[in-house]
Amino acid sequence: MHILIADDHAVVRRGLREIMADALPGAAFSEAGNGDEVLSHLGKSQIAMLVLDLNMPGRSGMDILRDVKHSFPRLPVIILSCQPEEQYAVRCLRAGAAAYITKESASEELVMATKKILSGGRYVSTSLAETLIANLDESAARPLHELLSDREYEVMRMIAAGAPLTEIGERLHVSVKTVSTYRARIMEKMQLKTNADLTRYALTQALID
């Protein structure tokens, strides 16, 4: 069994590797520090599972997840993130992730999730299961941010957190004009007018810290 751990911090990769190695004797591990390294490893080795940090340098973990599921649709992916479940978990599961685990709870949940996923299942925490059940209730009013695409959602959170358009463009590797287009779509879909409106909404919905 070969597991690929992708995180841009070597110390985090080492810690995750130690947690999993103790519980999975005989498992082999590889490490990647960015999206290109992830795809390179997957193209060369028979990887049984990918543990992927959501906050990768350059292309985001969501973008990498989409690429991985497109090229390797049967590969199970565990998303690890510093972000609370309510901010990204449902989107990651919809994009094909087999589990979404916060780094805060990784020491307790990562091994449980790995064993369940490698046996053919998916893993969700109790709190996330409640969120998913609530989303199945079609009669419930869906929040406006659920209308956004994954990229629009990323841009929305960065604008709401106060990041200037130039910085957002650099982080996403797109032009300021493209970011402005995303912003216009976001404002239209969410029926808001100003960045301050967006920040208030994001705080109310716990989409930013």
N, C-alpha and C positions, 0 to 999 in steps of 0.2 A: 504494500500500500504506500503510495507516494502522495504527499500533501504539499501544496504550494502556499506559502505565507507571503502576502504582499502588503507591505507597509513602508513608508518612506523613512522610518526611524529604526536603525539597526537594533537599538536596545529593546524596542517593542517587539520586533521580530524574534529576538532571542528569548524574551519572556514568554511569548506565545508558544514558541517551539518547546520550551521546557515544560510548560503546562500540558501540552498535548503528548509529548514524548513519555512522560510519566504514566499516562493513562493508556497509551497505545504502543506497547512494546513491540519492536520490530518494524515500526513505521519509518519510512524515509521522508526527509523534508528538503525542500528547496526554498529559496527566498528571492523576492523581487522587490525593487525599490520604486518602480514606476510602471505605468501601463505598458510601455514597449517591452520591458523585461517580462511582464506577465505573459503577454502574447508569445514572446520568444520561447519561454519555458513550455508553454502549452503546445507549441508547435513541434517541440523536440522530444518531449517526455510523455509517458503515460501517467498523467496526473489523475488521482482519484477524487480530489476535492481541492477547491481553492478557498482560502481565507483571505478576504479582500478588505482593506481599509477604505472607507468611504471618502476620506479626505486625502487623496493622493496629489502629488505635485503635477502641474501641467493639466492633463485631462483628468476630469473628476472620476471618482469611483463609480458614479452612475454611468458615465460614458463607457468606462472599461467594462462594467457589468453587461451593458447592452452588446458590446463587441464580443465578449466572451460567449454570451448566450446565443449570439448569431452564428459564431463559428463552431462552438462546442455546446450545442443545446442540451446535451445529456449530462454535462459536468455540473455537479452540485457546487453552489457558491454560498459561503457564509459571509455576510457583510458585518464588519466591525466598525463601530463609529463612536465618536465622542458625543454625537448629537442624541438627544432623547428620542425614544421610540416615536412619539407623536409627530416629530418633525420629518422623518424620512422612512420609517419602517414600512408603511403600507406601500409606498411608491417602489421601494426595493423589491418587495415580495411580488408586486405586480410585474416588475421587470424580469422576474425569473429567479430571484434569490431564494435559497432554501431556508435561510434563517437570517434574522437581523438581531445582532447582539451589541449592547453598549459596552464600551471598553471598561466601564465601571463595574459591570457584572461579569466580565469575561472569565475571571478566575473560577466562578461558580458555574457558569452556563456553557462555556465553550466545549468542554468535554462531553456534557450531556447532549448538546446539539450535534457534535461530530458523530457520536455513536448512533444517534437516531437517524441522521442523514445518510451515513454510510450503510445503514440497513435498509435504505430505500424510502425513508420518510422525510418530513419537513419539521422544523422546530419553531415554535413561537412561545414566548413567555405568557404567563397568565394575563398580564395587563394588555399585551398586544392581542391576545385572543379575544378579549372583550371589545377592543377597538374594531377588529375585523368583523365580529358579529354585529356590531352597531352599524357598520358600513353595508351590511346585507339588508338592512331595513330600508327599502326603497321609499317608504313613506316619510322617512326622516329627511328634513331639509339638509342638503349637503352644503358645507361651507364653500365660500366663493373661491378659495385657493385650490380647491379640488378641480376647478375648471382649467387650471393651468397645465401646460405640458411640463415635463420634467425639467427642461432647460429654462422655461419661463419661471418655474418654481425656484430654481437656483438663483436666477437673477433677482427675483422678488425678494428673497431672503437677504441677499447682499445689499440691495437698495435700502431695504427696511433697516438694516444694521448700520447704515450710514456710509457705505462704500461709494466713492465717486465713480462715474461711468468709465473713466479712463482706467481705474484700478480693476473694475469688473472685466473690462475688455482684455486687460493683460492676463488676468487669472484664467479666463476662458479661452484665450488665444483667438479673439475675434475683434473686429473694429469697433470703435465707439459708435459709429453709425448703426451697426448691428445691435449693439446693446440698447441704443435709443429706440430701435424698432421693437425689441423685446419689451422695453418699458411701456411703450404705447399700447401694445397688445395686453400687457398685464393690467394697466389702468382701465382699459376698455372692458376686459372680462370681469374685473373685480369691482367695476363701477366706482372707482376712486379718481381723485383729481390731482392730489399732491403726494410728494414723498412722505410728508408728515402723516397724511391719511394712511399710507401704506404701513408706516412704522407703528402707528396706533393699532391697526388691524393685526399686524404680526405679533405684537406684544399681547393683545387680547387672546389670540389663538395659541399662544405659547410656541410660536414658530421661530422666534429668536430669543436669546437669553437676555 
